[in-house]
Structures are given as structure tokens and as C-alpha cells.
């Protein structure tokens, strides 16, 4: 289980590489967040993305993205999402919020 009885969640943010440094700076300023991870990832798919793909991305079938993962209490992450929606609107940021069943250090 998580270290206390509060409901915990995992927030995954997927952003364009141009937002990486701005988002790192923003997240480091959030006192309710104790830390996060980030990693370069590739986005794949069709649909609404294809109109924003460069020619190289269309040929390779992938789009460069950066993924951030944050683990915290659910209300903290819900508040953070509200701030992100305001501060980063129209930036093509995608997020996933999911419950955490168990998390601890070994």
C-alpha cells in the first residue's frame, strides 16, 4: 500500500519537447510535489496528430514527446491539473490521471 491512507494517484504528462524546460521549472516550483521523472518518448498514431506532423515525422511514423510522471495524493494532482489547464492551454499537452494501488521504496 501507499505509505499513508490518503488516496494516491499517478499523473502522466505528455508534452512537446519545446515545453520540457518550462514544465521542469514549473513543476520544481510546486511545493506540494516532492519530485517527478521525465523521459523522452515517441508518439505514434493517426487522426488529429497527422495535421501537425512534420514531413520527417510523417515518414518515420513517430513524433518526439517528453513524458513526465508524478506520484502524489489525488487532490494534489487534481489541483495541479487545474493549474496546468490554465497555464498551458492550447499547448497540445496530454495527461493521464490514474489511481495508485501500491507504492513504496524497497
C-alpha positions in Angstrom: 0.0 0.0 0.0 1.0 3.6 -0.2 2.7 5.0 2.9 -0.4 6.5 4.3 -4.1 6.0 3.9 -4.7 9.0 1.6 -5.7 8.1 -2.0 -2.6 8.4 -4.2 -2.5 8.8 -8.0 -0.1 8.9 -10.9 -0.2 11.8 -13.2 1.4 11.3 -16.6 2.0 14.3 -18.8 3.0 14.0 -22.4 4.3 17.2 -24.0 6.1 18.6 -27.0 9.9 18.8 -26.4 9.7 22.7 -26.7 7.8 22.6 -23.4 10.2 20.4 -21.5 12.3 23.1 -19.7 9.4 25.4 -19.0 7.5 22.4 -17.4 10.5 21.3 -15.4 10.9 24.8 -14.0 7.1 25.0 -13.3 7.0 21.6 -11.5 10.1 22.3 -9.4 8.2 25.4 -8.1 5.3 23.3 -6.9 5.8 22.8 -3.2 3.1 20.1 -3.0 5.1 17.9 -5.4 8.1 16.2 -3.9 9.6 15.1 -7.2 8.9 13.7 -10.7 10.5 11.8 -13.5 10.8 12.8 -17.2 11.9 10.9 -20.2 11.9 11.4 -24.0 9.2 9.3 -25.7 7.8 8.9 -29.2 4.2 9.4 -30.0 2.6 7.2 -32.7 -0.8 7.3 -34.2 -3.2 8.7 -36.7 -6.1 11.1 -36.5 -5.8 14.6 -35.1 -2.0 14.4 -34.9 -1.3 13.9 -38.6 -2.1 17.5 -39.4 0.7 18.7 -37.1 3.4 16.1 -38.1 6.4 17.4 -40.0 7.4 15.6 -43.2 10.1 13.6 -41.3 7.6 12.6 -38.6 5.1 11.5 -41.3 7.8 9.3 -42.9 9.1 7.8 -39.7 5.6 7.4 -38.1 6.7 9.0 -34.8 6.6 12.3 -33.1 9.1 13.3 -30.4 7.5 14.0 -27.0 8.6 14.2 -23.4 6.8 12.2 -20.7 6.6 13.4 -17.1 5.4 11.1 -14.2 4.3 12.5 -10.9 3.1 10.4 -7.9 1.2 12.3 -5.1 -2.0 12.4 -3.2 -5.0 12.6 -5.6 -6.3 16.0 -4.5 -2.8 17.5 -5.0 -2.7 16.2 -8.6 -6.2 17.3 -9.3 -5.3 20.8 -8.2 -2.1 20.7 -10.3 -4.2 19.6 -13.4 -6.4 22.7 -12.9 -3.3 25.0 -12.9 -1.9 23.2 -15.9 -5.1 23.7 -17.9 -5.0 27.4 -17.2 -1.3 28.0 -17.6 -0.6 25.6 -20.6 -3.8 25.9 -22.6 -3.5 25.3 -26.3 -0.1 23.7 -26.0 -1.2 20.2 -27.0 -0.3 18.7 -23.6 -1.9 15.4 -22.9 -2.4 14.0 -19.4 -3.5 10.7 -17.8 -4.5 10.5 -14.2 -4.8 7.0 -12.7 -5.1 5.5 -9.2 -2.1 4.0 -7.5 -2.8 0.7 -5.8 0.6 0.4 -4.1 3.8 2.4 -4.0 6.8 2.3 -1.7 10.6 2.1 -1.7 12.2 -1.3 -1.4 
